[in-house]
Amino acid sequence: MTNDENPKRYDLEERTFAFAKAARGFVKGLSMTVANLEDTKQFIRASGSVGANYIEANEALGKKDFAMKIKICRREAKESRYWLELLDADGKPEVERNRLAEEAGELMKIFGAIVRKCEE
């Protein structure tokens, strides 16, 4: 089944890019309190790092290097979810936050599965 036949299937580069873009869209409307300012910076960095590290993993020098970069992707997805939960959403729908948290969790599972496959 191709990506066109199943809109739920994504190339991971596209999916991680979409996650980072959605993260940026989510924070645009937040009030920039001192806490939100700092937490937003961390959230944006972590959400973008997921995809950036996946791109690096695809250029890995070997299997161990690939596995390590994928572990970093998983860690950054987990960190994204953490910072997202700390953000004061100021009336932003919980649905949007929950969708992002769910995607971060799914990315963690995907990268975890890739790591397990590499370690076989």
Protein Blocks (a to p, Z undefined) as FASTA:
>chain_A
ZZklmmkbccfklmmmmmmmmmmmmmmmpccdfklmmmmmmmmmmmmmmmmmmmmmmmcc
bfklmmmmmmmmmmmmmmmmmmmmmpcgehpafklmmmmmmmmmmmmmmmmmmmmmmmZZ
